[in-house]
Amino acid sequence: MRYKYMMHRFLAILAFYKPFVVWSTIVTAFIGFFNPHLVPAIVTKLFLTVFAWYYIRETPNKRKLTLYKNLGISPLKLFSSMFIVDCILTISFLIVFKEFT
């Protein structure tokens, strides 16, 4: 039962991350063309995650966070999970990108 609850929470986090995927991929491709090293890419992604948190928190989009709070997902857990998923995608993209360049 606990596994099912955790899976629903993870899917909710992925649903929150879905609108950011396109922008994240564009930024990753841009980083990959100019500086395909992992550390600058991850630092950039951390900056963008903090910016997304600030943007959501300070605009009328703040209502989106209420749903996740009701599911028991704190904003810190939501954005840190989003950052981890984004880092996994970024690292895999940059590894593939380095192989072909």
N, C-alpha and C positions, 0 to 999 in steps of 0.2 A: 504493500500500500504506500509506503514512504517513497519508493522508487517512482511510482506513478505521479505522486504529488511533486517530486523534484523535477520530473520530466515536463510537467505542465508549466512549472516556473521557468525552466530553461527555454521552452518553446515561446513563452511570453516575452522573455528577454530577446530571443531571436526576432520576434515580431516587432519589437521596439527598434531593433538594429536594422531592419529591412529598408527603411527609407534612406539610411546612411550608407548602404552598400555601394551604390553607384558613385557617390562622391568619394568614398574611401578608395575605390578602385581607380578612379581618375587621379587622385593624389598619389597613390602607390605607383601608378604608371609614370607619372611626372617625376617622382623621386627616383624610380628605376632608370630613367633615361639620363638623369644628370648626376646622380650619386647613388649607385646601387649597393651601398653598404647598409648593414642591418641597424646599427646603433642610431645613425641620424634618422632613419625611417621610423624606428620605434619612438624616438623622442618627438618627432613630428606628429605621429599618431597620438601620443600622450597629450600634446598640446591641443590637437583637434578634438580629442575626447573631452578635455577640460572646457574648451570653447563650446562644444555641443551641450555640456551640462549647464554652463552659464546661460547659453541662449534659451534652452528649454526652461530654465528656472526663472528667467527675467522677462519672459514674453507670455502672451496668453496661452502658449502651448503648455504651460505649467499644469493644466488640467489633465494632460496625458499621464503625469506622474501619479495622480490620484488612483488610477486603476492599478498601477503596480504596487502602490502602498497597500491597497486593499487585498492584493494577492500575497502580501507579506514580503515584498521585495523592496528593500530600502533603495533610495537613489544611489547611494554609494555602491551597493551590490550590483545594481542595474548597470551603472556606467563602468564599473570595474570589469564586469563580465563582458560588456560590449568591447572594452579595450582589449581583453584577452582574446576574444574571438577575432577582433580586427588584427591583432598582432600575429595570430596563427595564419590568417589569410595573407597578410603582408609578407611574412617570412617565406611562406611557400611560393608566393608570386615572385619574390626577389631571387629565390634559389633557382627557380625555373628561368627567370630572366637572365641571370648570370651565366647559366649554361649555354644560352643561345647567343650571347654577345661576346 
